[in-house]
Amino acid sequence: MIEDFFNLSYLSSGSEIQQKGFRTIQKSNVISLLSDFNPVLAGTLPLDLFIEGSDLDIICFAHDLSSFEEFCEREFRHYSNFNIRRNIINEIPGVIVNFTFENFPFELFAQGIPTEKQNSFLHLKMEYEILQQKGSLFREKILDLKKKGIKTEPAFAQLLRLQGDPYTALLSYRI
């Protein structure tokens, strides 16, 4: 059971891929480097739904997106596949930074919203609770859908028979 998603130690005793991801994150020092931005690992690795092609999603809180971009340019530009771009999610500007470290693709995402209030974190918590309730067979069905190219939230929505936008519907799901 994960008590605190901000403390990655739970990965050190997880599945083989979680342990490998944990070692890679530790070796990259990315969480420490991002400490001023309240980083949290979201996405598939914490849920043990990581498949080939998945990335290590780290969400951050940045009041000043330009400063975040400058910081990431300085700290991560030397990694392969480095890229920074702006986007707008739910009408809120954000920054996405991608790079590869030891064959793991990283994706850093920052918005001017505290990390624990960002949709990625809310999805993580909801998906974790659903997986705890539904068990290993449900997890395997999610993995099967992901391997067929379906993104995580749409896979959950499909199996839970949620209507409408899967990202919004998942946030409204009641366990």
Disulfide bonds with the S-S distance in Angstrom:
none
